[in-house]
Amino acid sequence: MVNYYEVERSTDGWTFFKINKIFPENNKALLQYLQSSDDIAQIKSIYVYYRLKIVGFNKKIAYSQISKLNLQENSSDLKIVLS
């Protein structure tokens, strides 16, 4: 069971930093929709990468796939799906 999620961001695809911590509302659901915002106005990179760090009650850690966002092609109101 999931204790919490951390939304992580990177500008190089390798080094990630936590931008938000989210606690699930219902650990029994197989599919959950989580929401987080990120102020990327000051980012100079063309690309931004996101992933979820998934931390269980047993302290085990797993990561979602990485999503790559092109800041030159996308609008300011985005939704990213991580699996």
DASULDA-V646516 format. One record per backbone hydrogen bond with DSSP energy under -0.5 kcal/mol. CO is the residue of the C=O (numbers start at 1). NH is the residue of the N-H. If there is no record, write none. Layout:
# DASULDA-V646516
CO:NH / CO:NH
This chain:
# DASULDA-V646516
1:57 / 4:55 / 5:22 / 6:8 / 6:53 / 7:19 / 7:20 / 8:51 / 9:17 / 10:49 / 14:16 / 17:9 / 20:7 / 22:5 / 26:29 / 32:34 / 38:40 / 40:43 / 46:71 / 46:72 / 48:69 / 49:10 / 50:67 / 51:8 / 52:54 / 52:64 / 53:6 / 53:55 / 54:56 / 54:62 / 55:3 / 55:4 / 56:59 / 60:56 / 62:54 / 67:50 / 69:48 / 69:71 / 70:73 / 70:74 / 76:78 / 80:82
